[in-house]
């Protein structure tokens, strides 16, 4: 009985410490290369130039996708290269994990190719429908106006 | 007994929360003594317009635009970094917007920093403040720059570890698709001044003018 109790304590301490040290690193990708390499990709065309759709998406992401609370955070790193006319957004979370990536490339002056990378988790369920997220992002890329989280 | 302790804790926490309601609504810190705009009966957006237009008498007058670079993410409390803003044009002091109930000291300074302020064209020497902590001012005297009509200028700091932090005046092009507080709304062109050390102007000299 006593031994069982001791075992239980040891086991719970072990579990708790793995939680603290970031078990999430075993679930989500831990580098951008890993994210892109294993991700499920979906892409679409947006009838707007790269910089404008980048500006619209940035406003949406800053308002709605970024959060910080006691349990963790998600920040979106936005990069725009005006010379190469390319942009991307990378979602980052606790313990240096990567949650998503959106890249914008020009097809011509008025059309942008938007690609959404949904990470493939090593443990647990993946995102159910990346196409739905992409459609949502496309709607926000075309939306110019007061930032809202729902269209 | 337990209930009594609980009630005591509740009362104490209730009393400490009261300080939130008794916080000062008047201007505090160093800004209290600086010149203020007369803003009676106008909204905050109108105040910003009045602040931006204080050096030009009418819309047709030739002017250049200067603003601060959004170098730090806006934070609050003791971690609030002091944003860069114009304090003096030659020997004329900028009139600041007084704080109000819904716009506190840090937010007010930040809004003034990212608001492009119109200055008459010609050669001017600006005194800017920024990069200090909440109640410690760092004043920087920028070199004399020929501000040309219809052009926009931004003063951008550069921070490097182990080196002297400097500030440089750049000409820029505004990108209206981004928000004013976003770095990407500023497309930097060429530098129009040499870098100067941040905090090269003694803040006691400012204090001597305004503190009674």
Interface residues (C-beta under 8 A of the other chain):
Chain A: X51 X52 X55 X56 X58 X59 X80 X82
Chain B: X175 X177 X178 X179 X182 X184 X187
